[in-house]
Amino acid sequence: MESEYRRLEGGRAEQLRSRGERLIARLLEDHGIAYQYEYPLAVIDQGKTKIWYPDFRLPEYGMMIEYFGMNGSPDYDERTRHKMQVYSSAGMEGLFLKSEVFQGDWPGKILGQIEDVLKNRLARFYSRRSR
């Protein structure tokens, strides 16, 4: 598996583990979207607090991106469903991407999904204010 390292502030390096993660990182960088790679996140899973490491945390947007690139394996697909259910139960917003996302105008699709999350958040805000 080819990996790519990026220099971060303070000289430390981060390793992007997959082609999909490298594509997403470049997209975010090209559009000036700050991210933290595999930033630790505490979740409650089956009644226990666990630390998970979502692929990308977008701190300025209060959301994350998870890339699930090994589709087709029943065990992996079940872990993916479980992870998405835990995030949803906790009210955590983000994008959950599979390898099929990298077709056609994939940069536009991903940026559009980020925008949709933010627009939905704003719509919820305004609907609460108008009550």
PEPEWO-V303718 format. One line per field, one symbol per residue. phi: phi as a letter, one per 20 degrees, with the letter a starting at -180 (. if undefined). burial: I if it has 9 or more other C-alpha atoms within 8 Angstrom, else O. Layout:
phi=???
burial=???
This chain:
phi=.fccdcfdgnnfdddeebgfffffgfgfffdmefbcelffcecdclmcfcddcggcddffdmbccdddedfoegffffffgffffffffemeerdcddgffecleffffffffffffffffffffffffef
burial=OOIOOOOOOOOOOIOIIIIIIIOOOOIIIOOOOIIIIIIOOOIIOOOOOOOOOIIIIIIOOOIIIIIIOOIOOOOIIOOIOOOIOIIIOOOOIIIIIIIOIOOOOIOOIIOOIIOOIIOOOOOOOOOOOOO
